[in-house]
């Protein structure tokens, strides 16, 4: 089961995250999501546990538990939805000017 872990302290390491979950069973992977440019933690991560029963035990035990001065938010990770986030280039429509286009049938403003 893939588990979302939110509200992590920015100082939490992947090894510390792994150890916290290993108290409840085997951990396949533990990763903390980091900012692409600065490399600093974004305050959340994911833990993969092969046993659903052990994963559920970890979720029940660690959700809302204070770790590193912060109350963790732990739940089963949801699949990432497509179309989220701004992955485009500048936020403007492709091609042409950023100025709104006049209706082509509007002949009152002729600039020939």
Protein Blocks (a to p, Z undefined) as FASTA:
>chain_A
ZZddehiafkbcfklmmmmmmmnoccfbdcddddfklopaehiacdddfblklmmmmmmm
mgopaeehiacdddddddddehiajfbghhpaeehjfbdcddfklmkbccZZ
